[in-house]
Amino acid sequence: MDIIPLHVAVKQRNQDEMAGLLGVTQGAVWQANVNKRNIFIVKDGEDYTAFEVKAVFRTKPDLEAVTRLISQPRLEET
């Protein structure tokens, strides 16, 4: 399983291709990317999904630190 930020995924592929893999429009991918939303793409085999990290309940977590943790390569379990 790979987890990468949306802006990286769009550089590796194009917006049209990412949109098709995620089942959304190219415009939705463009808008999320332009607005610098904290969206991550999860590639699990041939399946692609996405999730967004954001603060809730008036909390102010260090989203940059969370992003770094999520983006770190993982060691595969043996």
N, CA, C and O of each residue as an XYZ file, in Angstrom:
312
protein
N       0.844     -1.172      0.000
C       0.000      0.000      0.000
C       0.891      1.238      0.000
O       1.828      1.339      0.793
N       0.598      2.165     -0.882
C       1.321      3.429     -0.961
C       0.373      4.572     -0.625
O      -0.790      4.561     -1.028
N       0.873      5.559      0.115
C       0.109      6.763      0.429
C       0.946      7.959      0.003
O       2.063      8.148      0.483
N       0.397      8.770     -0.909
C       1.130      9.939     -1.389
C       0.201     11.158     -1.420
O      -1.003     11.014     -1.633
N       0.750     12.345     -1.209
C      -0.061     13.557     -1.292
C      -0.612     13.753     -2.708
O       0.011     13.344     -3.689
N      -1.764     14.370     -2.800
C      -2.397     14.610     -4.098
C      -1.478     15.365     -5.048
O      -1.382     15.014     -6.223
N      -0.801     16.399     -4.553
C       0.034     17.201     -5.462
C       1.170     16.370     -6.061
O       1.612     16.645     -7.176
N       1.640     15.365     -5.338
C       2.671     14.470     -5.872
C       2.056     13.519     -6.898
O       2.641     13.271     -7.953
N       0.880     12.992     -6.584
C       0.200     12.069     -7.504
C      -0.097     12.745     -8.832
O       0.021     12.122     -9.887
N      -0.483     14.020     -8.788
C      -0.793     14.759    -10.017
C       0.473     14.989    -10.841
O       0.408     15.047    -12.069
N       1.630     15.121    -10.174
C       2.888     15.267    -10.916
C       3.296     13.946    -11.560
O       3.864     13.940    -12.652
N       3.010     12.818    -10.889
C       3.370     11.507    -11.421
C       2.459     11.105    -12.576
O       2.896     10.459    -13.528
N       1.222     11.484    -12.483
C       0.236     11.214    -13.528
C      -0.345     12.568    -13.895
O       0.183     13.583    -13.443
N      -1.376     12.634    -14.669
C      -2.004     13.931    -14.916
C      -3.358     13.983    -14.212
O      -3.826     12.975    -13.683
N      -3.980     15.150    -14.207
C      -5.247     15.326    -13.498
C      -6.347     14.435    -14.056
O      -7.136     13.877    -13.294
N      -6.407     14.295    -15.369
C      -7.425     13.440    -15.980
C      -7.295     11.996    -15.510
O      -8.287     11.354    -15.168
N      -6.079     11.498    -15.497
C      -5.855     10.107    -15.098
C      -6.188      9.902    -13.615
O      -6.825      8.912    -13.255
N      -5.762     10.833    -12.755
C      -6.079     10.714    -11.324
C      -7.590     10.766    -11.113
O      -8.136     10.012    -10.309
N      -8.253     11.647    -11.828
C      -9.710     11.755    -11.706
C     -10.378     10.439    -12.078
O     -11.284      9.980    -11.384
N      -9.934      9.838    -13.168
C     -10.503      8.557    -13.584
C     -10.274      7.458    -12.568
O     -11.165      6.649    -12.311
N      -9.080      7.425    -11.987
C      -8.761      6.398    -10.990
C      -9.582      6.566     -9.707
O      -9.894      5.591     -9.022
N      -9.926      7.825     -9.396
C     -10.662      8.101     -8.160
C     -12.168      8.206     -8.371
O     -12.925      8.277     -7.403
N     -12.607      8.218     -9.626
C     -14.041      8.300     -9.904
C     -14.622      9.689     -9.688
O     -15.785      9.831     -9.309
N     -13.806     10.716     -9.931
C     -14.268     12.099     -9.817
C     -13.940     12.813    -11.123
O     -13.338     12.229    -12.023
N     -14.335     14.071    -11.221
C     -14.036     14.823    -12.438
C     -12.623     15.400    -12.380
O     -12.031     15.535    -11.309
N     -12.103     15.733    -13.549
C     -10.801     16.386    -13.615
C     -10.864     17.722    -12.888
O      -9.891     18.129    -12.254
N     -11.992     18.400    -12.975
C     -12.163     19.679    -12.299
C     -12.079     19.562    -10.784
O     -11.563     20.459    -10.117
N     -12.585     18.459    -10.239
C     -12.508     18.248     -8.791
C     -11.059     18.067     -8.354
O     -10.647     18.596     -7.322
N     -10.293     17.323     -9.134
C      -8.877     17.135     -8.823
C      -8.136     18.457     -8.959
O      -7.320     18.804     -8.106
N      -8.414     19.190    -10.019
C      -7.772     20.492    -10.225
C      -8.063     21.427     -9.062
O      -7.155     22.057     -8.521
N      -9.345     21.515     -8.676
C      -9.736     22.435     -7.619
C      -9.104     22.059     -6.278
O      -8.638     22.937     -5.552
N      -9.081     20.778     -5.943
C      -8.453     20.329     -4.691
C      -6.963     20.649     -4.705
O      -6.403     21.065     -3.691
N      -6.328     20.455     -5.845
C      -4.896     20.712     -5.963
C      -4.590     22.211     -5.880
O      -3.660     22.613     -5.182
N      -5.356     23.027     -6.577
C      -5.152     24.477     -6.564
C      -5.383     25.048     -5.165
O      -4.672     25.955     -4.735
N      -6.376     24.515     -4.463
C      -6.687     24.996     -3.115
C      -5.778     24.380     -2.045
O      -5.942     24.635     -0.852
N      -4.829     23.576     -2.489
C      -3.830     22.958     -1.603
C      -4.472     22.227     -0.428
O      -4.035     22.340      0.717
N      -5.537     21.465     -0.752
C      -6.174     20.666      0.289
C      -5.236     19.530      0.679
O      -4.467     19.036     -0.146
N      -5.305     19.133      1.913
C      -4.411     18.126      2.489
C      -4.951     16.724      2.180
O      -5.319     15.967      3.078
N      -4.986     16.406      0.878
C      -5.561     15.148      0.393
C      -4.447     14.182      0.050
O      -3.424     14.559     -0.521
N      -4.668     12.921      0.413
C      -3.717     11.853      0.149
C      -4.370     10.787     -0.706
O      -5.554     10.486     -0.560
N      -3.581     10.226     -1.598
C      -4.032      9.138     -2.466
C      -3.459      7.839     -1.911
O      -2.271      7.751     -1.598
N      -4.320      6.837     -1.796
C      -3.910      5.520     -1.319
C      -4.006      4.553     -2.488
O      -5.072      4.375     -3.077
N      -2.874      3.929     -2.818
C      -2.850      2.908     -3.872
C      -2.646      1.569     -3.187
O      -1.608      1.320     -2.574
N      -3.642      0.718     -3.298
C      -3.593     -0.617     -2.711
C      -3.818     -1.614     -3.836
O      -4.954     -1.882     -4.227
N      -2.733     -2.153     -4.346
C      -2.838     -3.017     -5.518
C      -3.259     -2.186     -6.714
O      -2.559     -1.253     -7.110
N      -4.399     -2.524     -7.285
C      -4.935     -1.780     -8.425
C      -5.996     -0.768     -7.996
O      -6.522     -0.039     -8.837
N      -6.316     -0.712     -6.711
C      -7.363      0.183     -6.209
C      -6.785      1.501     -5.727
O      -5.731      1.538     -5.092
N      -7.490      2.584     -6.037
C      -7.110      3.920     -5.602
C      -8.244      4.516     -4.778
O      -9.407      4.460     -5.175
N      -7.898      5.085     -3.632
C      -8.852      5.811     -2.807
C      -8.163      7.084     -2.344
O      -6.966      7.269     -2.566
N      -8.921      7.956     -1.704
C      -8.351      9.209     -1.227
C      -8.956      9.570      0.120
O     -10.080      9.186      0.440
N      -8.184     10.317      0.903
C      -8.695     10.847      2.161
C      -8.069     12.208      2.398
O      -7.034     12.542      1.821
N      -8.712     12.990      3.256
C      -8.240     14.336      3.564
C      -7.978     14.438      5.061
O      -8.749     13.927      5.873
N      -6.894     15.095      5.413
C      -6.556     15.351      6.810
C      -6.866     16.816      7.091
O      -6.342     17.713      6.430
N      -7.723     17.044      8.078
C      -8.023     18.420      8.453
C      -8.422     18.466      9.925
O      -8.827     17.461     10.510
N      -8.299     19.636     10.497
C      -8.644     19.831     11.902
C     -10.162     19.795     12.078
O     -10.914     20.210     11.195
N     -10.595     19.294     13.228
C     -12.015     19.288     13.576
C     -12.183     19.753     15.016
O     -11.223     19.797     15.785
N     -13.397     20.095     15.361
C     -13.760     20.472     16.734
C     -12.926     21.628     17.286
O     -12.547     21.616     18.457
N     -12.644     22.610     16.459
C     -11.893     23.797     16.875
C     -10.505     23.479     17.431
O      -9.942     24.264     18.193
N      -9.973     22.360     17.058
C      -8.615     22.013     17.480
C      -7.632     22.554     16.451
O      -8.017     22.887     15.331
N      -6.373     22.640     16.830
C      -5.350     23.160     15.924
C      -4.134     22.236     15.921
O      -3.064     22.603     16.408
N      -4.309     21.030     15.367
C      -3.152     20.129     15.303
C      -2.115     20.657     14.321
O      -2.419     21.473     13.450
N      -0.902     20.185     14.475
C       0.172     20.536     13.556
C       0.000     19.680     12.300
O       0.554     18.584     12.207
N      -0.766     20.185     11.345
C      -1.072     19.404     10.146
C       0.157     19.121      9.303
O       0.193     18.113      8.598
N       1.159     19.977      9.356
C       2.391     19.703      8.615
C       3.096     18.484      9.194
O       3.614     17.657      8.444
N       3.122     18.360     10.517
C       3.737     17.191     11.158
C       2.947     15.933     10.827
O       3.536     14.889     10.547
N       1.638     16.020     10.855
C       0.795     14.868     10.513
C       1.051     14.447      9.074
O       1.164     13.258      8.778
N       1.143     15.420      8.189
C       1.410     15.136      6.778
C       2.746     14.429      6.604
O       2.846     13.470      5.838
N       3.770     14.893      7.307
C       5.087     14.232      7.214
C       4.997     12.782      7.690
O       5.574     11.889      7.068
N       4.284     12.544      8.780
C       4.154     11.181      9.300
C       3.429     10.272      8.319
O       3.843      9.136      8.085
N       2.351     10.778      7.750
C       1.585      9.970      6.800
C       2.396      9.672      5.553
O       2.288      8.584      4.986
N       3.203     10.624      5.122
C       3.946     10.487      3.870
C       5.211      9.632      3.990
O       5.816      9.294      2.973
N       5.618      9.279      5.203
C       6.835      8.489      5.379
C       6.660      7.092      4.802
O       5.600      6.484      4.947
N       7.693      6.588      4.152
C       7.627      5.208      3.671
C       7.469      4.251      4.862
O       8.047      4.462      5.928
N       6.687      3.215      4.656
C       6.471      2.237      5.710
C       7.261      0.976      5.459
O       7.465      0.568      4.316
N       7.701      0.364      6.537
C       8.329     -0.944      6.408
C       7.217     -1.968      6.314
O       6.273     -1.949      7.103
N       7.332     -2.851      5.356
C       6.313     -3.893      5.197
C       6.391     -4.862      6.357
O       7.475     -5.240      6.802
N       5.210     -5.263      6.846
C       5.175     -6.248      7.922
C       5.590     -7.593      7.372
O       5.268     -7.942      6.237
N       6.303     -8.340      8.181
C       6.748     -9.658      7.721
C       5.931    -10.747      8.365
O       6.159    -11.928      8.101
